[in-house]
Amino acid sequence: MNTDTLLTRIRLEQRSLIDINKKLYELEHLLPDPAPEQFIETAKSTALLSERSTAQLRNFLFTICGGMPQDYYLQAAEMQGIRVDMTDGILSVRLPALLPKKTRTEGFKFLQPTLHAALKQYSKQNGLPHFRECTVCIDHVYDRCLPVKAVRDYDNLEMKEVLDIIALYCMTDDTGALCDQFQTTRFADSSCTIISVMQKEKFSAWLDMKNSAKSVEN
């Protein structure tokens, strides 16, 4: 790219960030007693503008580098807050967001390459077990600032895409013939999803630990 083209692209990204900032000011001015539908719609519009801006900035970087820089998605996973951990034979994967509704899966696609990168790196450095028969536990963590009505029905959530990625690295298959599934919901300081994969015989102890932690929080 020549200098003029680069300058044009940079200014386009600046405008995108200005638009996001304007939307955030709109949200601020809707307080302290916002109309719920208007506040949600404005927040949604802000998030979508941010999605577009991030995608454009990625493409800009890839264009000027002639491709994806080495370890970019791994570094992006760190920035996003994706965490992979193995403790006492239980694999834990933390995603920095709630799983999307089945009708709105676009938001999670943004996390897919970074989740792949995080699991691949962890497997390379530490190794991952291979689970044939296992229990998959999905912990839906909601920001405690959200109202109880924000909690969604489990059958309305899209879990296939994230489970397919995790299964690729450590499971024979996530079919019901081999895997049991358990879901739970709790409130904490920020929203996220924690997916734990374990041998079936470890589930009872895992559940007791989670119930004890909930009792302490309450």
LINJO-V387565 format. One record per residue. N is the residue number from 1. PHI is phi as a letter, one per 40 degrees, with the letter a starting at -180 (NA if undefined). NEAR is the number of other C-alpha atoms within 12 Angstrom. Layout:
[[N	PHI	NEAR] [N	PHI	NEAR]]
//
This chain:
[[1	NA	14] [2	c	9] [3	c	10] [4	c	10] [5	c	14] [6	c	16] [7	c	14] [8	c	15] [9	c	23] [10	c	20] [11	c	16] [12	c	19] [13	c	26] [14	c	18] [15	c	18] [16	c	26] [17	c	25] [18	c	18] [19	c	22] [20	c	27] [21	c	22] [22	c	20] [23	c	26] [24	c	23] [25	c	17] [26	d	21] [27	c	27] [28	c	16] [29	c	16] [30	c	20] [31	c	14] [32	c	10] [33	b	12] [34	c	17] [35	c	14] [36	d	15] [37	c	13] [38	c	17] [39	c	23] [40	c	18] [41	c	18] [42	c	26] [43	c	25] [44	c	19] [45	c	22] [46	c	26] [47	c	24] [48	c	22] [49	c	25] [50	c	27] [51	d	23] [52	c	23] [53	c	26] [54	c	22] [55	c	20] [56	c	22] [57	c	22] [58	c	23] [59	c	19] [60	c	26] [61	c	22] [62	c	17] [63	c	17] [64	c	19] [65	c	14] [66	g	13] [67	i	14] [68	c	17] [69	c	18] [70	d	14] [71	g	18] [72	c	21] [73	c	27] [74	c	28] [75	c	20] [76	c	25] [77	d	30] [78	c	23] [79	c	17] [80	c	22] [81	g	24] [82	c	32] [83	b	31] [84	b	36] [85	a	27] [86	b	24] [87	b	17] [88	f	16] [89	g	23] [90	b	29] [91	c	38] [92	b	29] [93	b	38] [94	b	35] [95	b	40] [96	c	31] [97	a	27] [98	c	34] [99	c	39] [100	c	30] [101	c	21] [102	c	19] [103	c	14] [104	b	14] [105	c	21] [106	c	19] [107	c	25] [108	c	28] [109	d	22] [110	c	28] [111	c	35] [112	d	28] [113	c	25] [114	c	31] [115	c	38] [116	d	34] [117	c	28] [118	c	36] [119	c	37] [120	c	25] [121	c	24] [122	c	27] [123	c	22] [124	c	13] [125	c	13] [126	b	16] [127	g	18] [128	b	28] [129	c	28] [130	b	22] [131	c	28] [132	c	25] [133	b	26] [134	a	33] [135	b	34] [136	b	41] [137	b	34] [138	b	35] [139	b	33] [140	c	34] [141	b	31] [142	b	28] [143	d	22] [144	c	19] [145	c	15] [146	c	17] [147	c	12] [148	d	14] [149	c	10] [150	c	19] [151	c	25] [152	c	23] [153	c	18] [154	d	21] [155	c	15] [156	c	16] [157	c	24] [158	c	25] [159	b	33] [160	d	23] [161	c	27] [162	c	36] [163	c	32] [164	c	20] [165	c	27] [166	c	38] [167	d	34] [168	d	23] [169	c	32] [170	a	34] [171	b	27] [172	c	21] [173	a	25] [174	c	29] [175	c	19] [176	c	15] [177	c	13] [178	b	19] [179	b	25] [180	c	25] [181	b	27] [182	b	25] [183	b	24] [184	a	25] [185	b	29] [186	a	31] [187	b	26] [188	a	20] [189	c	13] [190	a	19] [191	c	26] [192	a	29] [193	b	35] [194	b	35] [195	b	39] [196	b	42] [197	b	44] [198	a	37] [199	c	29] [200	d	25] [201	c	16] [202	c	23] [203	c	25] [204	d	16] [205	c	16] [206	c	28] [207	c	24] [208	c	13] [209	c	14] [210	c	22] [211	c	17] [212	c	13] [213	c	15] [214	c	17] [215	c	11] [216	c	9] [217	c	13] [218	c	10]]
//
